[in-house]
Amino acid sequence: MPQVKVDDLPVSEKVRDVIKGRGIDTLYPPQAEALKSGVLKGRNLLLSIPTASGKTLVAEIVMADKLLREGGKAVYLVPLKALAEEKYREFRDWERIGLRVAATTGDYDSRDEWLSRYDIIVATSEKFDSLLRHNPRWVKDVGLIVADEVHLIGSQNRGATLEMILSLMKDRAQIIALSATVGNARELAEWLDAELVVSDWRPVPLRKGVFHDGRVMWDDGSCESFGRDWRNLAVDAVRRGKQALVFVNSRRSAEKEAVEISKLTGRLLSRSERDELAKLADAMESNPTNERLKLAIKGGVAFHHAGLTHEERRLIEDAFKDGVLKVITATPTLAAGVNVPAFRVVIRDVKRYSGFGWTDIPVLEIQQMMGRAGRPRYDVTGEAVIVVKVGSPEDVMERYVRSEPERLFSMLAGENTFRSLILALIVSFGVRNFDELIGFLEKTFYFHQRKDTMTIESNARRLIGFFIENEFIDMESDGTFQPSPLGRRTAQLYIDPLSAKRFSEVVESIDENPNPFGILHTIAATPDMTTVPIRKREMEDYLDLAYELEEDLYFEVPWEDYRMRSFLSQVKTAKILLDWMNEVPEVRIYETYSIEPGDFRRILETADWLLYSLLEIYRLYSDSQIDYLRALHIRLKKGVREELLDLVQLPGIGRKRARALYNAGFRSLEDVASASVADLLKVEGIGLKIAEDIRKVASKGTRMGTAG
């Protein structure tokens, strides 16, 4: 395929200048093919090419040129918050030519009208879906949607949300869908009415092989010896001045292998490298998980999984990109879009444990991992090796190296997702009756694949009955849907209707017996909360706790065995949240409940959102405990007892500084306002700027309180 010079692109000169400013004068062949597909003239495009082949640049060129020519807005959808931040940093390059760039990922109960000032908006799919439900004025100006990692339309967790957005927007905006691996790309392109560009061309050629009995058998038929220990594959990369990614099937394996490999790589490091790694280890907070992490880092290796906090994962990714870390051992989450390539990828496991026993990891996921091998501008080739522990190396080679990825299937009909989707269509997207509802559903990828009206109609009718029975909607005699206040608020809050139903059921209980444990258990018992697993040896303790606090619970303790484990998991999660609000130190929470920092942070974020949602549902029915719920929400958000509520609302004051101020005698805004800066500086954790800021804010708050 002939090369295309950037200077020859039929786009604005400003766009060409930005691209050339990055040192890019010539496009890769699949990029050139994509830009000749009609996408620059408004055609939809599905671009399926390997990782590092320049998919994002194609989308950037189309976005920038379209915005300069036509105005309006472009929305770039990503699956992960971390990926949103990464793309936001990349896209700010376009501000040089006057295009304003923003990223939005949190707060599902907001119109975000401030986004009207921006041209390129990077958002997670969930965030953009929630924005569509609030119908901000600027949404009508969106003329282009880019769906990055579009293969996730087949994901059980995220697929239905992405499909919902594309179904809503494909008649209102140009669509560009990007992916490295789509098994049924033509079927997806037909649904999107998109031009299809598929290529296996890579800027860095990829060798693929399988490791068995001390040797790698490469896909070109050659063999290479590495010794009997598969870890030598990672060590060899470091010895050659390269980096390696090692993918394993569990967090514990990631941690164990990081420590084991670091023992082997540590002796290959220079003094200056060891000094850099020691600084990185010192930057990590102290907790049980991070003690293992620090040990591994000192040998040039880190593990990466969802149990780490967002900040810790970011530090590890940046240190790897900068060459400070030599090896990362990771669960497959690292392969899901975050841009961390390496010379060699080692895949230790092709099976993982699920609730139903050991299952094969899909070909699509393995190929996503393999695609991380080979760094443009650093490597002339990349290498991806699958370790064969059981079975035939030839079978593993055939299944994972030579096969195509699986077909993507719509996840729209999943019970939880379908329930939320149908309510949103009625409440937020103007679907007025059953015929219009079916009409919209026939525009989805689900219907495109199955052509099955009977099943989708049956499920939809059942849900309409549920919504009417539980007062989310009414139906007029002519079949017209009328959303209720509960239905509207549920859709806007972006919660499962079952969660909203549960919240509406406890209003009377909250009025009669407002208490933290009952409320925290209520939010833990919703389908929107991922609870902390209960261990067999813990069950009796949490059952005792449930009976001890039974008068504070708003739901009865179940007696059926099949419900008991789930119930006790909810009790455990509520107890963790209660400890946090009672100022139990985080490290003690991690140790007591065997919970990792990243999981704890996600539970807090979800609980914060759900407690806010409970408050909003509650106010539809009652106002007698509104102040109590507001105070409880602040306590949950900040992790404090009731006496610190005023102090934690001062700038720069979290739970530790608030407690230090309180213990030093500064127990109210008046105390802080009347204190001298010198007195405040005596308090642990209070520096000059914070002391001046909190005095100023406390004085203002005191004056407003007096005026009121």
C-alpha positions as CSV (number, residue, x, y, z in Angstrom):
1,M,0.0,0.0,0.0
2,P,1.5,3.4,-1.0
3,Q,2.5,5.8,1.8
4,V,0.6,9.1,2.2
5,K,2.4,12.2,3.3
6,V,0.7,14.4,5.9
7,D,1.1,17.4,3.6
8,D,-1.1,15.6,1.0
9,L,-4.1,15.1,3.4
10,P,-7.2,16.9,2.3
11,V,-7.7,18.6,5.7
12,S,-7.1,22.0,7.2
13,E,-3.6,23.3,7.1
14,K,-3.9,23.8,10.9
15,V,-4.6,20.1,11.3
16,R,-1.5,19.2,9.2
17,D,0.7,21.5,11.3
18,V,-0.3,19.9,14.6
19,I,0.4,16.4,13.2
20,K,3.8,17.5,11.8
21,G,4.5,19.2,15.1
22,R,4.5,15.7,16.6
23,G,7.3,14.6,14.2
24,I,4.8,12.7,12.0
25,D,5.4,13.4,8.2
26,T,4.0,10.1,6.8
27,L,0.9,8.1,7.7
28,Y,0.9,4.3,8.3
29,P,-0.8,2.4,5.5
30,P,-4.0,1.6,7.5
31,Q,-4.3,5.2,8.6
32,A,-4.1,6.3,5.0
33,E,-6.7,3.7,4.0
34,A,-9.0,4.9,6.8
35,L,-8.8,8.5,5.9
36,K,-9.6,7.7,2.2
37,S,-12.7,5.7,3.2
38,G,-15.0,8.7,3.1
39,V,-14.7,9.4,6.8
40,L,-13.4,13.0,6.1
41,K,-16.7,13.6,4.2
42,G,-18.9,12.4,7.0
43,R,-19.2,8.7,6.5
44,N,-19.2,6.4,9.5
45,L,-16.1,4.3,10.0
46,L,-15.2,1.0,11.8
47,L,-11.4,0.9,12.0
48,S,-10.0,-2.5,13.3
49,I,-6.2,-2.5,13.3
50,P,-3.6,-3.7,15.8
51,T,-2.5,-1.8,18.9
52,A,0.0,1.0,18.2
53,S,-1.0,1.2,14.5
54,G,-2.4,4.7,15.0
55,K,-6.2,4.3,15.4
56,T,-6.4,7.3,17.7
57,L,-4.6,9.6,15.3
58,V,-7.2,8.9,12.6
59,A,-9.9,9.9,15.0
60,E,-8.0,13.0,16.0
61,I,-7.6,14.1,12.4
62,V,-11.3,13.6,11.6
63,M,-12.4,15.3,14.8
64,A,-10.2,18.4,14.4
65,D,-10.9,18.8,10.7
66,K,-14.7,18.4,11.1
67,L,-14.8,20.9,14.1
68,L,-12.8,23.5,12.2
69,R,-15.0,23.1,9.1
70,E,-18.4,22.7,10.7
71,G,-18.2,23.7,14.3
72,G,-20.2,21.7,16.8
73,K,-18.7,19.1,19.2
74,A,-17.0,15.8,19.2
75,V,-17.3,13.2,22.0
76,Y,-14.6,10.7,22.4
77,L,-15.8,7.7,24.4
78,V,-13.5,5.5,26.5
79,P,-14.2,2.5,28.9
80,L,-12.0,3.6,31.8
81,K,-11.4,6.8,33.8
82,A,-7.6,6.2,33.5
83,L,-7.9,6.1,29.7
84,A,-10.0,9.3,29.7
85,E,-7.2,11.1,31.5
86,E,-4.6,9.7,29.1
87,K,-6.6,10.9,26.0
88,Y,-7.3,14.3,27.6
89,R,-3.6,14.9,28.0
90,E,-2.9,13.7,24.4
91,F,-5.7,15.8,22.9
92,R,-4.8,19.1,24.6
93,D,-2.3,19.4,21.7
94,W,-5.3,20.6,19.7
95,E,-5.7,23.7,21.9
96,R,-2.8,25.2,19.9
97,I,-5.3,25.7,17.0
98,G,-8.1,27.0,19.1
99,L,-10.0,23.7,19.9
100,R,-10.9,23.5,23.5
101,V,-10.6,20.0,25.2
102,A,-12.3,18.7,28.3
103,A,-12.7,15.4,30.1
104,T,-15.6,14.3,32.3
105,T,-15.9,11.0,34.1
106,G,-17.8,11.4,37.5
107,D,-21.0,12.7,39.0
108,Y,-23.9,10.9,37.3
109,D,-26.5,13.4,38.5
110,S,-25.4,16.5,36.5
111,R,-26.1,18.2,33.2
112,D,-22.5,19.5,33.1
113,E,-23.5,22.6,31.2
114,W,-20.0,23.9,31.5
115,L,-19.1,21.5,28.7
116,S,-20.9,23.8,26.3
117,R,-17.6,25.8,26.2
118,Y,-15.6,22.9,24.8
119,D,-15.2,21.4,21.4
120,I,-13.6,17.9,22.1
121,I,-15.1,16.1,25.1
122,V,-13.5,12.9,26.4
123,A,-15.9,10.9,28.6
124,T,-16.5,7.4,29.8
125,S,-19.5,5.6,28.3
126,E,-21.3,5.6,31.6
127,K,-20.8,9.3,32.1
128,F,-22.0,10.2,28.6
129,D,-25.0,8.0,29.0
130,S,-25.9,9.8,32.2
131,L,-25.5,13.1,30.5
132,L,-27.8,12.1,27.7
133,R,-30.4,11.3,30.3
134,H,-30.2,14.9,31.7
135,N,-30.4,16.3,28.1
136,P,-28.1,19.3,28.5
137,R,-28.4,21.9,25.8
138,W,-25.0,21.3,24.3
139,V,-25.8,17.7,23.3
140,K,-27.7,18.8,20.2
141,D,-24.3,20.2,18.9
142,V,-22.5,16.8,19.0
143,G,-21.8,16.0,15.4
144,L,-19.2,13.2,15.9
145,I,-19.0,10.2,18.4
146,V,-15.7,8.3,18.6
147,A,-16.2,4.9,20.3
148,D,-12.7,3.7,21.4
149,E,-12.3,0.0,22.3
150,V,-15.7,-0.7,20.6
151,H,-15.2,-4.4,21.0
152,L,-16.3,-3.8,24.6
153,I,-19.9,-3.8,23.2
154,G,-19.6,-7.5,23.9
155,S,-18.6,-6.9,27.5
156,Q,-21.0,-8.1,30.2
157,N,-20.3,-5.0,32.3
158,R,-19.9,-2.2,29.8
159,G,-21.4,-3.4,26.6
160,A,-25.0,-2.5,27.0
161,T,-24.2,1.1,27.9
162,L,-22.0,1.6,24.8
163,E,-24.7,0.0,22.6
164,M,-27.3,2.3,24.1
165,I,-25.3,5.4,23.2
166,L,-24.5,4.2,19.7
167,S,-28.2,3.3,19.1
168,L,-29.3,6.7,20.2
169,M,-26.6,8.7,18.4
170,K,-26.1,6.9,15.1
171,D,-28.9,8.8,13.4
172,R,-27.8,12.1,15.0
173,A,-24.0,12.1,14.6
174,Q,-21.2,10.7,12.6
175,I,-19.7,7.5,14.3
176,I,-16.1,6.4,14.3
177,A,-15.6,3.0,16.1
178,L,-12.1,1.9,17.0
179,S,-10.7,-1.5,18.1
180,A,-7.7,-3.8,17.8
181,T,-9.7,-7.0,17.8
182,V,-13.2,-7.5,16.4
183,G,-14.2,-11.1,15.4
184,N,-17.3,-10.0,13.4
185,A,-16.2,-6.6,12.2
186,R,-18.4,-6.7,9.1
187,E,-21.6,-7.4,11.1
188,L,-20.8,-4.5,13.5
189,A,-20.0,-2.2,10.6
190,E,-23.3,-3.1,8.9
191,W,-25.2,-2.2,12.1
192,L,-23.4,1.2,12.3
193,D,-23.8,1.8,8.5
194,A,-20.1,2.3,8.5
195,E,-17.2,1.9,6.1
196,L,-15.0,-1.0,7.3
197,V,-11.2,-0.8,7.4
198,V,-9.5,-3.9,8.7
199,S,-5.8,-4.6,8.7
200,D,-3.2,-6.7,10.5
201,W,-0.4,-4.2,9.6
202,R,1.7,-3.1,12.5
203,P,4.5,-0.5,12.7
204,V,6.5,-3.0,14.8
205,P,6.2,-6.6,13.6
206,L,5.0,-9.0,16.2
207,R,6.5,-12.5,16.7
208,K,4.2,-14.8,18.6
209,G,5.1,-18.1,20.2
210,V,4.4,-20.6,22.9
211,F,6.8,-21.6,25.8
212,H,6.9,-25.2,26.7
213,D,9.6,-27.4,28.3
214,G,12.2,-24.6,28.3
215,R,11.8,-23.6,24.7
216,V,9.8,-21.0,22.7
217,M,8.3,-22.3,19.5
218,W,7.7,-19.2,17.3
219,D,4.9,-18.8,14.8
220,D,7.5,-18.8,11.9
221,G,8.6,-22.3,12.9
222,S,11.8,-21.4,14.7
223,C,12.7,-22.4,18.3
224,E,14.6,-20.7,21.0
225,S,15.8,-21.9,24.4
226,F,15.3,-20.0,27.6
227,G,15.8,-22.5,30.4
228,R,13.1,-24.4,32.2
229,D,11.8,-21.4,34.3
230,W,9.3,-19.3,32.2
231,R,10.3,-16.3,34.3
232,N,13.5,-16.3,32.3
233,L,11.5,-14.8,29.4
234,A,11.0,-11.6,31.5
235,V,14.6,-11.6,32.9
236,D,16.0,-12.1,29.4
237,A,14.2,-8.9,28.2
238,V,15.7,-6.9,31.1
239,R,19.2,-8.3,30.4
240,R,18.8,-7.1,26.8
241,G,17.9,-3.6,28.0
242,K,14.2,-4.1,27.2
243,Q,11.0,-4.2,29.2
244,A,8.4,-7.0,29.7
245,L,4.8,-7.3,30.6
246,V,3.7,-10.5,32.3
247,F,0.0,-11.3,32.4
248,V,-1.4,-13.7,35.0
249,N,-5.0,-14.7,36.0
250,S,-5.3,-13.4,39.5
251,R,-4.1,-10.6,41.8
252,R,-2.3,-12.9,44.1
253,S,-0.4,-14.4,41.2
254,A,0.5,-10.9,40.0
255,E,1.9,-10.0,43.5
256,K,3.8,-13.3,43.9
257,E,5.3,-13.3,40.5
258,A,6.4,-9.6,40.8
259,V,8.4,-10.5,44.0
260,E,9.8,-13.7,42.4
261,I,10.9,-12.0,39.2
262,S,12.4,-9.0,41.1
263,K,14.8,-11.4,42.9
264,L,16.2,-12.3,39.4
265,T,16.1,-8.8,37.8
266,G,17.5,-6.9,40.8
267,R,21.0,-8.1,40.2
268,L,20.9,-6.7,36.6
269,L,20.3,-3.1,37.8
270,S,22.8,-0.3,38.0
271,R,23.3,1.8,41.2
272,S,21.5,4.8,39.6
273,E,18.6,2.6,38.6
274,R,18.3,1.2,42.1
275,D,18.3,4.7,43.5
276,E,15.4,5.7,41.2
277,L,13.5,2.6,42.1
278,A,14.0,3.3,45.9
279,K,12.4,6.8,45.3
280,L,9.5,5.2,43.6
281,A,9.0,2.7,46.4
282,D,9.1,5.5,49.0
283,A,6.3,7.3,47.1
284,M,3.9,4.4,47.8
285,E,1.7,4.7,50.9
286,S,2.3,2.1,53.6
287,N,-0.3,-0.7,53.8
288,P,-0.2,-4.5,53.6
289,T,-0.5,-4.6,49.8
290,N,2.1,-2.0,49.2
291,E,4.7,-3.6,51.4
292,R,4.8,-6.4,48.8
293,L,4.8,-3.8,46.0
294,K,7.7,-1.9,47.5
295,L,9.7,-5.1,47.8
296,A,9.2,-5.9,44.2
297,I,9.8,-2.3,43.0
298,K,13.3,-2.3,44.5
299,G,14.2,-5.1,42.0
300,G,12.7,-3.2,39.1
301,V,9.3,-5.0,39.0
302,A,5.8,-3.9,40.0
303,F,2.5,-5.6,40.0
304,H,-0.6,-3.9,38.6
305,H,-4.2,-4.8,39.5
306,A,-7.5,-3.3,40.6
307,G,-6.6,-3.7,44.3
308,L,-4.2,-0.8,43.9
309,T,-5.5,2.8,44.1
310,H,-5.8,4.9,40.9
311,E,-2.8,7.0,42.0
312,E,-0.6,3.9,42.6
313,R,-1.5,2.4,39.2
314,R,-0.7,5.8,37.6
315,L,2.7,5.9,39.3
316,I,3.5,2.4,38.1
317,E,2.4,3.1,34.5
318,D,4.4,6.3,34.3
319,A,7.5,4.7,35.8
320,F,7.2,1.9,33.3
321,K,6.8,4.3,30.4
322,D,9.9,6.3,31.6
323,G,11.9,3.1,31.7
324,V,12.4,3.2,35.5
325,L,10.4,-0.1,36.0
326,K,11.6,-3.0,33.8
327,V,8.8,-5.5,34.3
328,I,5.1,-5.2,35.2
329,T,3.1,-8.3,36.3
330,A,-0.6,-7.6,35.7
331,T,-4.1,-9.0,35.6
332,P,-5.7,-8.5,32.1
333,T,-7.2,-5.1,33.1
334,L,-3.9,-3.5,32.0
335,A,-4.5,-4.7,28.5
336,A,-7.9,-3.0,28.3
337,G,-6.8,0.2,26.7
338,V,-4.2,1.9,28.9
339,N,-1.2,2.6,26.7
340,V,1.6,0.6,28.3
341,P,3.6,-1.3,25.6
342,A,6.7,-3.4,26.1
343,F,9.2,-5.3,24.0
344,R,8.0,-8.7,25.3
345,V,4.6,-9.8,26.6
346,V,4.5,-13.1,28.5
347,I,1.1,-14.6,29.1
348,R,1.4,-17.1,32.0
349,D,-2.3,-18.2,32.1
350,V,-4.9,-19.0,29.4
351,K,-7.4,-20.1,32.1
352,R,-9.0,-18.3,35.0
353,Y,-11.3,-19.2,37.9
354,S,-14.9,-18.0,37.7
355,G,-17.9,-18.7,39.9
356,F,-18.4,-21.8,37.8
357,G,-14.9,-23.2,38.0
358,W,-11.9,-22.9,35.6
359,T,-12.7,-21.4,32.2
360,D,-10.7,-20.5,29.1
361,I,-9.8,-16.9,28.7
362,P,-11.3,-15.7,25.4
363,V,-9.1,-15.4,22.3
364,L,-10.0,-11.7,22.1
365,E,-8.6,-11.0,25.5
366,I,-5.4,-13.0,24.9
367,Q,-4.9,-11.1,21.6
368,Q,-5.4,-7.8,23.4
369,M,-2.6,-8.8,25.7
370,M,-0.3,-9.9,22.9
371,G,-1.0,-6.6,21.1
372,R,0.9,-4.8,23.9
373,A,4.2,-6.2,22.5
374,G,6.5,-3.9,20.5
375,R,7.1,-0.2,21.1
376,P,7.1,2.1,18.1
377,R,10.4,4.1,18.0
378,Y,12.1,1.7,20.5
379,D,11.8,-1.8,19.1
380,V,12.2,-3.3,15.6
381,T,10.1,-6.3,16.6
382,G,7.8,-7.2,19.5
383,E,7.5,-10.6,21.1
384,A,4.4,-12.2,22.7
385,V,4.8,-15.6,24.3
386,I,2.1,-17.8,25.9
387,V,3.3,-20.2,28.6
388,V,1.9,-23.7,28.1
389,K,1.5,-25.4,31.5
390,V,-0.9,-28.2,30.6
391,G,-2.0,-29.6,27.3
392,S,-0.4,-29.4,23.9
393,P,1.7,-26.5,22.7
394,E,0.4,-27.0,19.2
395,D,-3.2,-26.7,20.5
396,V,-2.4,-23.5,22.3
397,M,-0.7,-22.1,19.2
398,E,-3.7,-23.0,17.1
399,R,-6.3,-21.6,19.5
400,Y,-4.7,-18.4,20.5
401,V,-2.1,-17.4,17.9
402,R,-3.6,-18.5,14.7
403,S,-7.3,-18.2,15.4
404,E,-9.6,-15.2,14.9
405,P,-11.1,-13.6,18.0
406,E,-14.6,-14.6,19.0
407,R,-17.7,-12.9,17.6
408,L,-19.1,-10.0,19.6
409,F,-22.6,-10.5,20.9
410,S,-24.9,-7.8,22.2
411,M,-25.2,-7.7,26.0
412,L,-28.4,-5.5,25.9
413,A,-30.8,-8.2,27.1
414,G,-29.0,-8.7,30.4
415,E,-31.6,-8.3,33.2
416,N,-30.1,-5.4,35.1
417,T,-29.1,-3.4,32.1
418,F,-32.3,-3.9,30.2
419,R,-34.3,-2.7,33.2
420,S,-32.4,0.6,33.4
421,L,-32.4,1.0,29.6
422,I,-36.2,0.7,29.2
423,L,-36.9,3.2,32.0
424,A,-34.4,5.7,30.5
425,L,-36.0,5.4,27.1
426,I,-39.4,6.3,28.6
427,V,-38.3,8.9,31.0
428,S,-35.3,10.6,29.3
429,F,-35.6,9.9,25.5
430,G,-39.3,10.5,24.8
431,V,-40.5,7.0,24.1
432,R,-44.3,7.5,24.5
433,N,-45.8,4.0,24.0
434,F,-45.0,0.4,23.5
435,D,-44.8,0.6,19.7
436,E,-42.2,3.4,19.9
437,L,-40.3,1.4,22.5
438,I,-40.1,-1.6,20.1
439,G,-39.2,0.8,17.3
440,F,-36.2,2.0,19.2
441,L,-35.1,-1.5,20.3
442,E,-35.2,-2.6,16.6
443,K,-32.3,0.0,16.0
444,T,-30.0,-1.8,18.4
445,F,-27.1,-4.2,17.7
446,Y,-29.1,-6.8,19.7
447,F,-31.9,-6.8,17.2
448,H,-29.5,-6.5,14.2
449,Q,-27.9,-9.7,15.3
450,R,-30.9,-11.7,16.3
451,K,-33.8,-10.3,14.3
452,D,-35.9,-11.6,17.3
453,T,-38.9,-9.4,18.0
454,M,-40.8,-11.9,20.1
455,T,-38.2,-12.2,22.9
456,I,-37.5,-8.5,23.1
457,E,-41.2,-7.7,23.1
458,S,-41.8,-10.2,25.9
459,N,-39.0,-8.9,28.1
460,A,-40.1,-5.3,27.5
461,R,-43.8,-6.0,28.4
462,R,-42.7,-7.7,31.6
463,L,-40.7,-4.7,32.6
464,I,-43.4,-2.2,31.7
465,G,-45.6,-4.2,34.1
466,F,-42.9,-4.0,36.8
467,F,-42.6,-0.2,36.3
468,I,-46.4,0.4,36.5
469,E,-46.7,-1.9,39.6
470,N,-43.9,-0.1,41.4
471,E,-45.0,3.4,40.4
472,F,-42.1,4.3,38.1
473,I,-44.6,5.1,35.3
474,D,-48.3,5.3,34.7
475,M,-50.1,4.2,31.5
476,E,-53.0,6.2,30.1
477,S,-56.0,4.4,28.6
478,D,-54.7,5.0,25.1
479,G,-51.4,3.2,26.0
480,T,-49.3,6.4,26.5
481,F,-46.6,6.2,29.1
482,Q,-46.5,8.9,31.9
483,P,-43.3,8.9,33.9
484,S,-43.7,9.5,37.7
485,P,-41.4,11.6,39.8
486,L,-39.8,8.3,41.1
487,G,-39.2,7.1,37.5
488,R,-37.7,10.5,36.4
489,R,-35.4,10.7,39.4
490,T,-34.3,7.1,39.1
491,A,-33.3,7.5,35.4
492,Q,-31.4,10.8,36.2
493,L,-29.6,9.3,39.2
494,Y,-28.3,6.5,36.9
495,I,-29.2,3.8,39.4
496,D,-30.9,0.4,38.9
497,P,-34.7,0.7,39.3
498,L,-34.4,-2.1,41.9
499,S,-32.1,0.1,43.9
500,A,-34.7,2.9,43.7
501,K,-37.5,0.5,44.7
502,R,-35.5,-0.5,47.8
503,F,-34.9,3.1,48.7
504,S,-38.6,4.0,48.4
505,E,-39.4,1.0,50.6
506,V,-37.3,2.3,53.6
507,V,-38.6,5.8,53.7
508,E,-41.0,5.1,56.6
509,S,-38.3,3.1,58.5
510,I,-35.8,6.0,58.2
511,D,-38.5,8.4,59.5
512,E,-39.1,6.2,62.5
513,N,-35.5,5.0,63.2
514,P,-32.8,6.9,61.4
515,N,-29.5,5.2,62.1
516,P,-26.2,4.8,60.2
517,F,-26.1,1.0,60.1
518,G,-29.6,0.6,58.7
519,I,-29.0,3.1,56.0
520,L,-25.5,1.7,55.1
521,H,-27.0,-1.8,54.9
522,T,-29.7,-0.6,52.7
523,I,-27.3,0.8,50.1
524,A,-25.1,-2.3,50.4
525,A,-28.2,-4.4,49.6
526,T,-28.8,-2.8,46.2
527,P,-27.7,-4.4,42.9
528,D,-25.6,-1.3,42.2
529,M,-23.2,-2.1,45.1
530,T,-20.4,-4.6,44.7
531,T,-20.1,-6.0,48.2
532,V,-17.1,-7.4,50.0
533,P,-17.0,-11.3,49.8
534,I,-17.7,-13.1,53.0
535,R,-15.4,-16.0,54.0
536,K,-16.8,-19.2,55.5
537,R,-15.0,-18.6,58.8
538,E,-16.5,-15.1,59.1
539,M,-20.1,-16.1,58.6
540,E,-20.9,-16.8,62.3
541,D,-19.4,-13.4,63.4
542,Y,-21.4,-11.4,60.9
543,L,-24.6,-13.3,61.7
544,D,-24.0,-12.4,65.4
545,L,-23.5,-8.8,64.4
546,A,-26.7,-8.8,62.3
547,Y,-28.8,-10.2,65.2
548,E,-27.1,-7.7,67.6
549,L,-28.1,-4.8,65.3
550,E,-31.3,-6.3,64.1
551,E,-33.5,-3.4,65.5
552,D,-31.4,-1.0,63.3
553,L,-31.9,-3.0,60.1
554,Y,-34.7,-2.0,57.7
555,F,-34.9,-5.6,56.3
556,E,-35.3,-8.9,58.1
557,V,-32.5,-11.3,58.5
558,P,-33.2,-14.1,55.9
559,W,-33.4,-17.7,57.0
560,E,-32.9,-19.3,53.6
561,D,-29.3,-20.6,53.1
562,Y,-29.1,-19.4,49.5
563,R,-29.8,-15.8,50.6
564,M,-27.7,-15.8,53.8
565,R,-24.2,-15.5,52.2
566,S,-25.3,-12.5,50.1
567,F,-27.0,-10.9,53.2
568,L,-23.9,-11.4,55.4
569,S,-21.7,-9.9,52.6
570,Q,-24.0,-6.8,52.7
571,V,-23.6,-6.7,56.5
572,K,-19.8,-6.9,56.2
573,T,-19.8,-4.1,53.6
574,A,-22.0,-1.9,55.8
575,K,-19.7,-2.5,58.8
576,I,-16.6,-1.4,56.7
577,L,-18.4,1.8,55.8
578,L,-19.4,2.4,59.4
579,D,-15.8,1.9,60.6
580,W,-14.7,4.5,58.0
581,M,-17.3,7.0,59.3
582,N,-16.1,6.3,62.8
583,E,-12.6,7.3,61.8
584,V,-11.0,3.8,62.0
585,P,-7.6,4.3,60.2
586,E,-7.6,3.0,56.6
587,V,-4.7,0.6,57.2
588,R,-6.6,-1.0,60.0
589,I,-9.6,-1.4,57.8
590,Y,-7.5,-3.1,55.1
591,E,-6.1,-5.5,57.7
592,T,-9.3,-6.2,59.6
593,Y,-11.4,-6.9,56.5
594,S,-8.7,-8.2,54.1
595,I,-9.6,-5.5,51.6
596,E,-7.2,-3.9,49.2
597,P,-6.9,-0.1,48.9
598,G,-8.3,0.1,45.3
599,D,-11.3,-2.0,46.2
600,F,-11.9,0.1,49.3
601,R,-11.8,3.3,47.3
602,R,-14.3,1.9,44.7
603,I,-16.7,0.9,47.5
604,L,-16.5,4.4,49.0
605,E,-17.2,6.0,45.7
606,T,-20.2,3.7,45.0
607,A,-21.5,4.2,48.5
608,D,-21.2,8.0,48.2
609,W,-23.2,7.9,45.0
610,L,-25.9,5.5,46.4
611,L,-26.3,7.5,49.7
612,Y,-26.8,10.6,47.6
613,S,-29.3,8.8,45.5
614,L,-31.2,7.5,48.6
615,L,-31.4,11.0,49.9
616,E,-32.8,12.2,46.5
617,I,-35.4,9.4,46.4
618,Y,-36.3,10.0,50.1
619,R,-37.1,13.6,49.5
620,L,-39.8,12.6,47.0
621,Y,-41.7,11.1,49.9
622,S,-40.6,12.9,53.1
623,D,-38.5,15.7,54.5
624,S,-38.4,14.9,58.3
625,Q,-34.9,13.3,58.2
626,I,-33.4,15.3,55.3
627,D,-30.9,17.0,57.5
628,Y,-29.9,13.7,59.1
629,L,-29.3,12.1,55.7
630,R,-27.3,15.1,54.5
631,A,-25.0,15.0,57.5
632,L,-24.6,11.2,57.1
633,H,-23.7,11.7,53.5
634,I,-20.9,14.2,54.4
635,R,-19.7,11.8,57.1
636,L,-19.5,9.0,54.6
637,K,-17.7,11.2,52.0
638,K,-15.2,12.5,54.5
639,G,-14.9,9.5,56.8
640,V,-15.6,11.4,60.1
641,R,-17.7,11.3,63.2
642,E,-20.5,13.8,63.6
643,E,-18.5,16.3,65.7
644,L,-16.1,17.0,62.8
645,L,-18.8,17.9,60.2
646,D,-18.1,21.7,60.3
647,L,-14.3,21.3,60.2
648,V,-14.1,18.9,57.2
649,Q,-15.9,21.5,55.1
650,L,-12.9,23.8,55.4
651,P,-10.4,23.9,52.5
652,G,-7.6,21.3,52.7
653,I,-9.1,19.7,55.8
654,G,-9.6,15.9,55.6
655,R,-10.3,13.5,58.3
656,K,-6.8,13.5,59.9
657,R,-6.4,17.3,60.0
658,A,-10.0,17.7,61.2
659,R,-9.3,15.4,64.1
660,A,-6.0,17.1,64.9
661,L,-7.8,20.5,65.0
662,Y,-10.6,19.1,67.2
663,N,-8.1,17.5,69.6
664,A,-6.2,20.8,69.8
665,G,-9.3,22.6,70.9
666,F,-10.5,24.0,67.6
667,R,-14.0,22.5,67.6
668,S,-16.1,24.9,65.5
669,L,-15.8,27.4,62.8
670,E,-15.9,30.1,65.5
671,D,-12.9,28.6,67.2
672,V,-10.9,28.5,63.9
673,A,-12.0,32.0,62.9
674,S,-10.9,33.5,66.2
675,A,-7.6,31.6,66.3
676,S,-4.3,33.2,65.3
677,V,-2.3,31.7,62.5
678,A,0.5,31.0,64.9
679,D,-1.9,28.9,67.1
680,L,-3.1,27.0,64.0
681,L,0.4,26.2,62.9
682,K,1.0,24.3,66.1
683,V,-1.6,21.7,65.0
684,E,-0.1,18.6,63.3
685,G,-0.5,18.7,59.5
686,I,-1.4,22.4,59.3
687,G,1.0,24.6,57.2
688,L,1.0,28.3,56.7
689,K,-1.2,28.4,53.5
690,I,-3.8,26.0,55.0
691,A,-3.9,28.0,58.3
692,E,-4.5,31.3,56.4
693,D,-7.1,29.7,54.1
694,I,-9.2,28.0,56.9
695,R,-9.2,31.2,59.0
696,K,-10.5,33.2,56.1
697,V,-13.2,30.6,55.2
698,A,-14.2,30.1,58.8
699,S,-14.5,33.8,59.4
700,K,-16.7,34.1,56.3
701,G,-18.9,31.1,57.4
702,T,-19.3,32.6,60.9
703,R,-20.4,36.0,59.5
704,M,-22.9,34.3,57.1
705,G,-24.2,32.3,60.1
706,T,-24.6,35.4,62.2
707,A,-26.3,37.3,59.3
708,G,-28.7,34.3,58.8
